[in-house]
Amino acid sequence: MLQPGGRLLLTLATQEYTGQEEFDGEMAFIGRRLPYSHDRPEVALSKLATAGLVVVSARLTETGGETFYWIVACKPVAQNGVHPITTPGPP
C-alpha cells in the first residue's frame, strides 16, 4: 500500500511501441515476450487522478530502443495535496 507522501513510478507502453493508441496483449522486449497493456496518456493520467494520486512528472523515455511513458505520481499527505515537483506536459 502506498503511504501518504509515497511515490510510485509507472512505466507504460506507448503507441510508438505497440503501434496502437490503446493495447492489451504481449510484445517482444529484449528477446522475451512480456504482457503489455496501456491506455492513451490522457486516460492513464485521468485514472491516476481518479485514484487520488498527484502526478509529479510524466514524460516519454527511450530504453532498449523502445519508447515508453514514465509517470511518477504520489499520494497526497494533506487534504490540499502535495505540490508537484514538475508539471507534466504532453507526451
URNORCOR-V254880 format. One record per residue. N is the residue number from 1. RES is the residue in one letter. SS is DSSP state (H for helix, E for strand, C for the rest). PSI is psi in whole degrees, 0 to 359 (999 if undefined). Layout:
n:N res:RES ss:SS psi:PSI
n:N res:RES ss:SS psi:PSI
This chain:
n:1 res:M ss:C psi:136
n:2 res:L ss:C psi:123
n:3 res:Q ss:C psi:156
n:4 res:P ss:C psi:132
n:5 res:G ss:C psi:349
n:6 res:G ss:C psi:153
n:7 res:R ss:E psi:155
n:8 res:L ss:E psi:152
n:9 res:L ss:E psi:123
n:10 res:L ss:E psi:134
n:11 res:T ss:E psi:108
n:12 res:L ss:E psi:142
n:13 res:A ss:E psi:163
n:14 res:T ss:C psi:170
n:15 res:Q ss:H psi:326
n:16 res:E ss:H psi:331
n:17 res:Y ss:H psi:312
n:18 res:T ss:H psi:341
n:19 res:G ss:C psi:4
n:20 res:Q ss:C psi:148
n:21 res:E ss:C psi:319
n:22 res:E ss:C psi:145
n:23 res:F ss:E psi:144
n:24 res:D ss:E psi:107
n:25 res:G ss:E psi:209
n:26 res:E ss:E psi:148
n:27 res:M ss:E psi:153
n:28 res:A ss:E psi:134
n:29 res:F ss:E psi:120
n:30 res:I ss:C psi:47
n:31 res:G ss:C psi:6
n:32 res:R ss:E psi:148
n:33 res:R ss:E psi:123
n:34 res:L ss:E psi:148
n:35 res:P ss:E psi:138
n:36 res:Y ss:E psi:147
n:37 res:S ss:E psi:133
n:38 res:H ss:E psi:153
n:39 res:D ss:C psi:175
n:40 res:R ss:C psi:148
n:41 res:P ss:H psi:317
n:42 res:E ss:H psi:329
n:43 res:V ss:H psi:316
n:44 res:A ss:H psi:315
n:45 res:L ss:H psi:322
n:46 res:S ss:H psi:320
n:47 res:K ss:H psi:321
n:48 res:L ss:H psi:317
n:49 res:A ss:H psi:318
n:50 res:T ss:H psi:327
n:51 res:A ss:C psi:358
n:52 res:G ss:C psi:16
n:53 res:L ss:E psi:153
n:54 res:V ss:E psi:126
n:55 res:V ss:E psi:122
n:56 res:V ss:E psi:317
n:57 res:S ss:E psi:155
n:58 res:A ss:E psi:125
n:59 res:R ss:E psi:156
n:60 res:L ss:E psi:141
n:61 res:T ss:E psi:147
n:62 res:E ss:E psi:131
n:63 res:T ss:E psi:141
n:64 res:G ss:C psi:25
n:65 res:G ss:C psi:9
n:66 res:E ss:E psi:155
n:67 res:T ss:E psi:129
n:68 res:F ss:E psi:162
n:69 res:Y ss:E psi:112
n:70 res:W ss:E psi:128
n:71 res:I ss:E psi:129
n:72 res:V ss:E psi:127
n:73 res:A ss:E psi:159
n:74 res:C ss:E psi:159
n:75 res:K ss:E psi:125
n:76 res:P ss:C psi:148
n:77 res:V ss:C psi:344
n:78 res:A ss:C psi:166
n:79 res:Q ss:C psi:327
n:80 res:N ss:C psi:3
n:81 res:G ss:C psi:180
n:82 res:V ss:C psi:138
n:83 res:H ss:C psi:124
n:84 res:P ss:C psi:147
n:85 res:I ss:C psi:318
n:86 res:T ss:C psi:158
n:87 res:T ss:C psi:123
n:88 res:P ss:C psi:136
n:89 res:G ss:C psi:181
n:90 res:P ss:C psi:146
n:91 res:P ss:C psi:999
